[in-house]
Amino acid sequence: MSAGRWLETDGTRWLFDAGADCLDFTTGPDADLAGWLCTRFPRLDPAEVGERELVDARSLRDAIGRMAVAAADGDRADPDDVDTVNLFAATPDVPPALPGGRRHAGAARIRVAQALSSLARDAVAVFADTGSGRLRRCAAADCRRVFHDESRTINRRWCSMQRCGNRAKVRAYRERAGLAERDGHF
C-alpha cells in the first residue's frame, strides 16, 4: 500500500498517492529524493545517501517512470528499463518486520541498496499485473500522471481528488452554470 507523496504545483501543496510505493518514488524533485527515501524507510541512515546512491536511485526511478508510462499507454517497456528494474530487484531488500518486538531481526539500519531493491520488487509486482487495467493515467488533460488504481471497481479517474478531481468538478460546474445563465435558467 502506497503512502503517497506531497507535491507542490503552482504554489499549492497536495498529496499524490500513486497507489504503489514504486510509482510514488517516480514523482517529486531530485532534491527531495534522499528525503523521500529516508521518510519511506525510517531505518535508512540519511548519512548513507551519498552521490553514488543518488545516481542509483535516479536510474531506478527513471526506469520505473518510463515503464509506468508505457504500461499505462498500452506500450511495451524498453528492455533496458526492464533490465534495470530486474537488476535492483535481484539484490537483498528490506526484510519485513512486525512492530512491537524488543529485538531487530537483522541489522538495525538498512542500506540504500536494500531500499532500492524493495522499490524494484514493488515495481515487478505492479508491472506483472498490467493486464488488469489498474495502471492508468490521470484523466485531467493538464496532468496525465500515472497511478495504480486500487479501487474495487477500477474506476479511479484522477491522480488526486484533492487536486485534479476537484479542478475537474469545479470546471464542470462552471460550465453548467454558464450554460444555465445563457439559457435564462438562472
N, C-alpha and C positions, 0 to 999 in steps of 0.2 A: 504494500500500500504506500502510495506516494505521500510525502509530507508537504509538497508544494514548494514554491519559491516566491518570495516577494520581489516584484519588479517595479520599475518606475518608468512611466511613459507620459510624456507631455506634462511633467511635474506632478503626476498623480501616482501614488503608490497603490499597488493592487496585488492580490495573491493569484498566482498562476499555478494551478495544480494539474500537472500533465497526466496524472493517473498512474505514473510509474517513475520510480526514482531515476532511472536512466534517461528519461525524457526531461525531467526537471533539471538534470545535470546539463542538458544541452542549451539551457536558457541562461540569460544573465551575462554581465560583462566579464572579461578576463580578470579584471581587478578583484572581482568577488569570488573567483574560482577557489582559491585556497580557503577563504572564509566559509564558503558553502560546504566544502569537503569536511572541514572541522566541525561545522554545525551538524551535518548529517551523520558523521562518525565521531561522536564525542571522545572516544578513547584515542583519537588521532592527535599526535603531538604537533601543534602548529609549527614548531621549530623544524620539524622534519620536512615541511613542504618547501623545498628549495626549487631553484630554476629547472633542474633536470626533471623533478617530479611534475612541475607545471607543464613542461614540454610533453611528458607522457599523458598528463590529464587532458591537455588540449587535443592531442592526437586522438585519444579515445572519444572525447566529447564531439569532435568534428565528424568522426566516422559514424557515431551513433546518430548524430543530427542528420547527416546525409542519408543514412539508411531509413530513418523515420520519414523523411520527406518522400523518398522513393516508395516506401511501403504505403503511405497514405495516398499517394498518387497512382498506385497500382503498377508501379515500375519495379524492375529488378534492381537489387542493390549492387553496387560496384563490388566486384570480387576483392579488391584491395581493402575496402571498408569491412567486409565480412572477415577477412583475414586479421585485420587489426582487432576487431571485437573478439574473435576466437582466441587470438594470442593472449589478450588480457584475461579472458575468461578461464584460460588453462592454468593460470597461476593460483596459488592459495588465496582464498578470500577471507573475509571476516567471519569467524565461526559464530554461529548463533548461540545466544546465551539467554537464559531466563533471569530476570531481575529478582532481587531479594535474597540471594545467597550471600554467604560470608567470604567465599573464595572466587577468584577468577580462574576459569579453566584456560590454560594457555597464558600468553603474555597479557600483562595489564594494559599495555599500549599496543595499538595496531600501526602498521606501516601504510604509507600511501599506496604501495603496490597492492596491498590487500583490499583497500577501499576501492581502487580502480577495478580490481577483479570482481568485487561484489557488484559494481555497476555494470560491468560487462556481462556478468551472468544474468543480471536482471534484463539486460538488452536481449540476450539469447532467448529468454523466456517470452519476452514481448514479441520479438520478431518471429518466433516459431509459431505464433498464434495469428499471423497476418491474414489468414483466410477467414477469420471470424468477423472482419469488418470493424474491429474495435479501434484500429489506428485510423484516426480521422484528422481532418483539418478544420480549424475554426471556420464557421460559416460567415463571419464578418469579412467583407471584401477587403478591408484595410488591415487585416490581421493575418489570417491563414496559418497560425501556429498549429503544430501537430500535437495531438493528445491521445491518450489511451482511454477510450470510452468504457468506463467501468459500470455504467448504468445497466440495470437488468434488461431493459428493453432496447439497449444500444441506440438511443435516440438523442444523446447529448449533442448540442449544436455548436456551443461556443466554448472557447478555451477557458473563459471565466465569465460566470454570470454577473459578477461584480463589475466587470469592465465591458466586454463585448456584448454580452446578453442584454445588459441594461441599456447600452447605447442603441442597440437594435430595437428594443422595445420603445424607447423614447422617440426614435426616428419614426417608427410605425405609428405611434400615437399622434405625433405632429402631422404626419401625412394625412391620417384620418381626420384630425381636427381641421386641417387646412381644407380638405375636400368638403367637410361639412359646412364650413364658413362660406366657401364659394357657392355651394348649392343652396344656401339660405336655410340650412337646418340648424344653425346656431343662434 
